[in-house]
Every structure is written in C-alpha cells, then in structure tokens.
Amino acid sequence: MEFKPERFFSKEGGDQGFDITGSREIKMMPFGVGRRICPGLGLAVLHLEYFVANLVWKFEWRGVEGEDVDFAEKQEFTMVMRNPLKANISPRVMK
C-alpha cells in the first residue's frame, strides 16, 4: 500500500523502460493485454509525449509563491497527491 515506482524498472538495470503491453510480464495494463490490446496504443503514447513536450516547451512553469510542493500521497482509486499541485503558468517568450 505504498508508492514504489521502482517496481516498473527492469531488474537487469538496462535502459529498457517498462512494458505496458504485457508481452514480457504484466505489471500494469492501461491499454489492455494480448489479443484485446488497444490498436491505438502506439498513436496514443506518441500523442501523449508530444502533448507533454509542448506544455514544457511553450509555457513557463513556476510554483505558487509562499507554498511548497508537497509530495505526500493518499490512496483513492489510484495514488494521488494529498495536496493538489498548484502552479503558475505563463506563455514562454520565444527568442
């Protein structure tokens, strides 16, 4: 009942990442597994990477003044932050 992200890393220590398809072993299956796996898995992961990259590239991210980032967590349907993250976002000035 505690958050352990290292459980998704490979045991060999290589740079393999973790398997979300379930072809090696099933640790998590956000897109299903086996014959019923989502056919849009590759496209969805690609779009998520581009989406996050554009958020980082096009905006300045700063914490709210006077408030520290608290990484404490609580159990709901999934693990969530006990105190929601608050950020000030402003468009990045491109030079």
Backbone as a ProteinNet text record, in pm:
[ID]
protein_1_A
[PRIMARY]
MEFKPERFFSKEGGDQGFDITGSREIKMMPFGVGRRICPGLGLAVLHLEYFVANLVWKFEWRGVEGEDVDFAEKQEFTMVMRNPLKANISPRVMK
[TERTIARY]
81	0	85.9	205.6	286.7	337.7	365.1	407.4	553.1	576.5	711.7	730.1	769.3	782.8	892.4	987.9	1096.5	1045.7	924.2	871.7	850.1	845	827	959.2	1073.4	1203.2	1250	1337.6	1385.9	1483.1	1485.4	1572.8	1718.9	1741.6	1877.3	1949.6	1876.8	1939.3	1961.3	1918.5	1934.2	1835	1847.4	1759.1	1642.1	1568.4	1458.8	1324.9	1316.2	1188.2	1097.7	968.3	876.5	779.6	725.7	641.4	494.6	425.6	283.4	196.1	259.1	181.7	154.1	229.8	209.9	275.2	365	427.7	534.9	603.2	704.1	643.1	583.3	511.8	410.3	307.1	200.9	224.7	264	276.9	171.1	137.4	27.9	-22.5	-149.5	-205.2	-306.8	-261.4	-355.2	-426.1	-370	-430	-473.2	-486.5	-524.1	-402.4	-424.1	-314.5	-357.7	-262.1	-288.3	-372	-464	-545	-635.7	-670.3	-763.2	-692.6	-564.8	-491.6	-543.3	-540.4	-592.4	-510.7	-574.6	-499.6	-440	-486.9	-434.7	-325.5	-268.9	-167.2	-49.7	9.7	126.5	96.4	-16.6	-55.9	-86.4	-152.4	-185.4	-59.6	37	160.9	238.4	242.7	310.9	247.6	115.6	46.2	65.5	67.7	92.7	232	332.2	467.8	473.7	410.2	408.5	332.8	224.5	144.1	225	290	370.2	490.1	555.1	669.7	628.5	513.2	465.6	429.3	374.6	346.1	474.6	578.3	705.9	772.2	762.8	830.2	763.9	632.5	562.4	522.4	541.3	499.3	610	612.1	698.3	619.2	677.3	610.5	678.9	604.1	657.2	559.5	614.7	530.8	465.1	356.6	287.1	373.5	392.7	476.3	416.7	503.8	460.7	411.6	404	359.1	465.6	499.6	594.9	520.9	592.4	534.7	539.6	424.3	413	389.6	484.1	473.3	401.2	338.6	263.3	150.2	117.8	16.6	-91.7	-203.3	-312.4	-372.9	-432.9	-491.9	-636.7	-667.4	-806.2	-822.2	-881.5	-884.5	-741.7	-660.8	-517.2	-448.9	-316.9	-243.8	-248	-287.6	-294.9	-222.6	-192.9	-127.9	-227.1	-180.9	-266.9	-310.6	-217.2	-246.3	-221	-322.8	-305.6	-194	-123.9	-15.1	-72.2	-15.7	-57.4	60.7	36.4	143.7	93.5	186.1	158.6	217.7	134.3	178.1	166.2	271	264.9	330.6	283.7	344	493	571.8	716.5	745.6	835.3	875	979.9	945.5	1037.3	1131.7	1258.9	1358.7	1412.8
-119.2	0	126.4	119.7	240.5	254.8	378.8	408.6	367.6	276.2	229.1	227.3	340.8	344.2	252.3	213.6	126.8	-11.4	-47.5	-178.8	-189.1	-75.8	-78	-79.4	-63.6	-62.5	-205.7	-223.8	-358.3	-403.9	-532.3	-588.9	-589.1	-596.2	-604.4	-471.4	-361.9	-231.4	-165.8	-230.3	-171.6	-59.8	7.4	119.5	69.9	-27.7	-86.6	-20.5	56.4	113.9	5.9	30.2	-72.1	-107.1	-224.2	-281.2	-257	-173.4	-151.4	-238.4	-322.5	-409.6	-545.7	-583	-713.1	-826.5	-798.2	-905	-979.4	-910.8	-977.8	-1026.5	-936.6	-972.1	-861.2	-892.6	-795	-727.7	-599.8	-520.3	-410.9	-361.8	-266.3	-279.9	-254.3	-272.7	-163.9	-40.7	67	54.7	-21.6	-36.7	-180.1	-260.1	-399.4	-484.4	-615	-709.1	-815.4	-869.1	-983.5	-949	-1039.1	-1020.3	-899	-856.9	-745	-612.7	-604.3	-480.9	-371.1	-249	-135.6	-115.6	-111.4	-91.4	49.6	143.1	279.2	307	203	219.9	304.6	270.9	343.8	489.8	516	652.9	730.9	667.5	734.7	773.7	683.1	712.6	822.8	818.3	922.2	1058.9	1066.2	1193.5	1244.7	1154.8	1197.1	1257.3	1196.9	1250.6	1389.6	1408	1539.1	1642.1	1601.3	1691.6	1744.3	1654.7	1695.7	1778.6	1739.3	1814.9	1957.3	1974.4	2108.2	2190.8	2128.8	2202.2	2255.2	2172.4	2214.2	2320.7	2305.3	2395.5	2532.9	2538	2663.2	2742.5	2687	2756.7	2760.5	2868.9	2880.8	2825.8	2735.3	2673	2718.3	2773.6	2817.2	2776.2	2747	2716.3	2843	2827.1	2940.7	2992.7	3124.8	3184.2	3157.7	3124.3	3100.2	2958.5	2875	2736.7	2641	2543.6	2441.6	2328.7	2259	2141.6	2025.9	1969.3	1858.7	1729.9	1635.5	1509.7	1400.2	1435.5	1335.4	1281.7	1157.6	1093.4	1030.5	1001.5	930.7	832.6	729.3	624.3	657.9	668	675.9	559.5	578.8	470.4	440.9	547	536.9	620.8	624	710.3	852.6	947.3	1087.6	1172.4	1296.5	1386.4	1423.8	1424.1	1461.6	1607.5	1694.2	1835.6	1862.5	1898.2	1916.5	2016	1986.3	2072	2201.9	2313.2	2444	2505.2	2555.4	2613.5	2738.2	2830	2947.3	2918.7	2930.6	2901.6	3029.5	3061.1	3176.4	3139.9	3200.4	3168.1	3201.1	3112.5	3132.4	3232.2	3325.1	3423.7	3358.3	3338.2	3275.8	3380.7	3350.5	3445.5	3399.2
0	0	0	-56.9	-67.6	-210.3	-249.7	-386	-405.1	-497	-527	-678.4	-738.6	-884.4	-936.4	-852.1	-898.2	-939.6	-903.4	-942	-1093	-1162.9	-1307.1	-1383.1	-1312.5	-1379.1	-1400.2	-1499	-1527.7	-1419.2	-1393.6	-1290.7	-1335.6	-1467.6	-1520.9	-1513.2	-1492.9	-1484.4	-1619.1	-1726.9	-1859.6	-1883	-1994.5	-2026.6	-2110.9	-2059.1	-2134.2	-2104.8	-1997.6	-1959.8	-1904.6	-1906.4	-1858.8	-1970.7	-1960.3	-2064.4	-2031.5	-2111.5	-2087.4	-2177.3	-2260.2	-2349.2	-2286.9	-2185.2	-2122.7	-2197.7	-2292.8	-2370	-2290.2	-2197.3	-2114.3	-1984	-1909.7	-1787.6	-1761.2	-1690.5	-1666.7	-1531.7	-1536.8	-1415.3	-1413.7	-1531.1	-1545.8	-1688.1	-1709.2	-1843.6	-1874.9	-1897.5	-1925.5	-2060	-2154.1	-2285.8	-2313.8	-2210	-2229.2	-2258.5	-2273.3	-2293.6	-2392.3	-2464.5	-2552.2	-2673.7	-2708.6	-2828.3	-2820.6	-2702	-2685	-2655.5	-2689.3	-2665.1	-2757.9	-2711.5	-2787.6	-2915.6	-3031.6	-3155.8	-3167.3	-3086.7	-3092.5	-2991	-2929	-2825.8	-2873.1	-2984.8	-3035.1	-3060.7	-3123.8	-3153.9	-3025.8	-2929.8	-2804	-2727.3	-2716.9	-2645.5	-2716.5	-2848.8	-2925.7	-2902.5	-2905.3	-2884	-2741.2	-2643.1	-2505.2	-2490.2	-2555.6	-2549.6	-2612.3	-2727.1	-2792.6	-2709.3	-2648.3	-2565.7	-2447.4	-2374.4	-2259.2	-2304.3	-2412.3	-2462.7	-2500.1	-2562.1	-2598.5	-2475.8	-2372.7	-2249.3	-2186.4	-2185.3	-2127.7	-2213.9	-2345	-2438.5	-2444.5	-2445.2	-2471.8	-2348	-2228.2	-2107.8	-2003.7	-1926.3	-1809.1	-1690.4	-1615.5	-1502.1	-1373.6	-1281.7	-1153	-1043.1	-927.4	-812.3	-760.2	-687.9	-627.7	-513.4	-510.5	-405.9	-267.9	-174.6	-37.6	-11.6	-115.5	-97.3	-148.4	-66.1	-107.2	-177.7	-263.1	-328.8	-230.2	-202.2	-107.1	-185.2	-173.7	-247.7	-169.1	-57.6	19.2	-67.4	-47.7	-132.3	-47.6	-114.1	-47.9	-146.8	-92.9	-175.6	-207.2	-334.4	-380.5	-475.8	-592.5	-690.8	-736.2	-748.9	-773	-666.3	-667.1	-574.1	-628	-545.5	-584.8	-480.8	-517.7	-423.2	-313.6	-188.8	-77.5	-91.3	-126.8	-151.8	-299.2	-377.2	-521.1	-554.2	-662.5	-708.8	-763.8	-720.9	-771.4	-843.9	-963.7	-1044.2	-1114.9	-1136.2	-1219.6	-1356.5	-1457.3	-1594.1	-1674.5	-1749	-1837.1	-1969.3	-2079.2	-2209.6	-2209.6	-2265.4	-2275.3	-2385.2	-2359.6	-2460.1	-2548.9	-2674.9	-2770.5	-2825.9	-2828.9	-2881.4	-3012.3
[MASK]
+++++++++++++++++++++++++++++++++++++++++++++++++++++++++++++++++++++++++++++++++++++++++++++++

